[in-house]
Amino acid sequence: MRVAVTGATGFIGGAIAHRLADAGHDVLALGRATAGPEGIDYLRWDLAAPGPPPTALDGVDAVVHAAAHVAAWGDEARFRLVTVDGTRRLVDALRPDVRLVVIGSSSVYAPDGRTTPYREADGPVDSARYLAACGRLKKQK
């Protein structure tokens, strides 16, 4: 199976890319850095950059989307550009039959210190309670 991994130059995306490659999958790693995970086919792509997504996405069977703008603080417009609008660009670029797995970071966990899993049936989380834009934007629908 040909699997693309966005955010492959980050800790989680890189680990996923290596794990998939070790399991025998044909992996296409994508990220903003000039170099990608060692030994894996890598294509530089910034989700926030203007222009069309890479045509290499046309040949994938699945995508693990681990890319996002993650930081404790910063301009909310930058978080939105990468995490929200960039994800939309990725989804719009995929064929309807491509499987998509979206990976989040711990920054989206409930800000109230909750230790039980959050489920959609629990209802919406007040996104204004998040201190950083990363968690707020990932919780907005």
C-alpha positions as CSV (number, residue, x, y, z in Angstrom):
1,M,0.0,0.0,0.0
2,R,1.3,3.5,-0.9
3,V,0.9,5.7,2.2
4,A,1.7,9.4,2.5
5,V,2.6,10.8,5.9
6,T,2.3,14.6,6.4
7,G,4.4,16.1,9.1
8,A,6.9,13.4,8.6
9,T,9.8,15.6,9.8
10,G,8.2,15.9,13.2
11,F,8.5,13.5,16.1
12,I,5.1,11.7,15.6
13,G,4.9,11.9,11.8
14,G,8.5,10.6,11.5
15,A,7.9,7.7,13.8
16,I,4.7,6.8,11.9
17,A,6.6,7.0,8.6
18,H,9.3,4.7,9.8
19,R,6.8,2.2,11.4
20,L,4.9,2.0,8.1
21,A,8.1,1.5,6.1
22,D,9.3,-1.2,8.5
23,A,5.9,-2.9,8.0
24,G,6.5,-3.1,4.3
25,H,4.4,-0.2,3.1
26,D,5.6,2.2,0.3
27,V,5.8,5.4,2.2
28,L,5.8,9.0,0.9
29,A,6.9,11.3,3.6
30,L,5.8,15.0,3.4
31,G,7.0,17.9,5.4
32,R,8.3,21.5,5.5
33,A,11.9,20.7,6.2
34,T,14.5,20.5,3.4
35,A,15.3,16.8,4.3
36,G,13.0,14.1,5.5
37,P,13.2,10.8,7.4
38,E,16.3,8.8,6.4
39,G,15.7,6.0,4.0
40,I,12.1,7.1,3.1
41,D,10.9,8.7,-0.1
42,Y,10.5,12.4,0.8
43,L,8.8,15.4,-0.8
44,R,9.0,18.9,0.6
45,W,5.5,20.4,0.9
46,D,4.4,23.2,3.2
47,L,0.6,23.0,3.7
48,A,0.5,26.8,4.0
49,A,2.3,27.5,0.8
50,P,0.3,28.8,-2.1
51,G,0.0,26.6,-5.2
52,P,-1.4,23.2,-5.9
53,P,-0.6,20.1,-3.7
54,P,2.1,17.7,-5.0
55,T,0.9,15.5,-7.8
56,A,2.5,12.6,-5.9
57,L,-0.6,12.5,-3.8
58,D,-2.5,11.2,-6.8
59,G,-0.8,7.8,-6.4
60,V,-1.4,7.2,-2.7
61,D,-3.9,4.7,-1.2
62,A,-3.9,6.3,2.3
63,V,-2.7,9.4,4.1
64,V,-1.7,9.7,7.8
65,H,-2.1,13.5,8.4
66,A,0.2,14.5,11.3
67,A,1.1,18.0,10.1
68,A,0.0,21.0,12.0
69,H,1.4,24.3,13.3
70,V,2.1,23.4,17.0
71,A,3.3,25.9,19.5
72,A,2.4,27.2,22.9
73,W,1.7,30.7,21.6
74,G,1.7,32.7,18.4
75,D,-0.4,34.4,15.8
76,E,-3.7,32.6,15.5
77,A,-3.8,33.4,11.8
78,R,-0.7,31.2,11.3
79,F,-2.2,28.3,13.2
80,R,-5.4,28.6,11.1
81,L,-3.4,28.8,7.8
82,V,-1.5,25.6,8.5
83,T,-3.7,23.5,10.7
84,V,-7.2,24.4,9.4
85,D,-6.7,25.7,5.8
86,G,-3.8,23.4,5.1
87,T,-5.8,20.3,6.2
88,R,-8.6,21.5,3.9
89,R,-6.1,21.8,1.0
90,L,-4.9,18.2,1.7
91,V,-8.4,16.7,1.9
92,D,-9.5,18.5,-1.3
93,A,-6.4,17.1,-3.1
94,L,-7.2,13.5,-2.3
95,R,-9.3,11.1,-4.4
96,P,-12.5,10.1,-2.7
97,D,-11.3,6.5,-2.3
98,V,-8.1,7.5,-0.3
99,R,-8.2,6.5,3.3
100,L,-7.4,9.4,5.7
101,V,-6.2,9.2,9.3
102,V,-5.8,12.5,11.1
103,I,-3.4,12.5,14.1
104,G,-3.7,15.3,16.7
105,S,-1.4,16.3,19.5
106,S,-1.9,16.4,23.2
107,S,-2.7,20.1,22.9
108,V,-6.3,19.3,22.0
109,Y,-7.0,17.5,25.3
110,A,-9.5,19.1,27.6
111,P,-8.1,22.2,29.3
112,D,-10.0,21.4,32.5
113,G,-7.6,18.7,33.6
114,R,-10.1,15.9,32.6
115,T,-8.4,12.5,32.8
116,T,-11.2,10.4,31.2
117,P,-11.3,10.2,27.4
118,Y,-13.3,12.9,25.6
119,R,-15.9,11.6,23.3
120,E,-18.1,13.4,20.8
121,A,-21.2,12.2,22.6
122,D,-20.0,14.3,25.6
123,G,-20.9,17.5,23.6
124,P,-18.8,20.4,22.5
125,V,-15.8,21.6,24.4
126,D,-15.7,25.4,25.0
127,S,-12.8,26.2,22.7
128,A,-12.3,29.6,24.3
129,R,-10.8,27.8,27.4
130,Y,-7.7,26.7,25.4
131,L,-4.7,28.9,26.1
132,A,-3.0,28.2,22.7
133,A,-4.5,28.6,19.3
134,C,-3.4,25.1,18.3
135,G,-5.9,23.4,20.7
136,R,-8.7,26.0,20.1
137,L,-8.6,25.6,16.3
138,K,-8.5,21.8,16.3
139,K,-11.6,21.7,18.5
140,Q,-13.6,24.1,16.3
141,K,-15.9,22.6,13.7
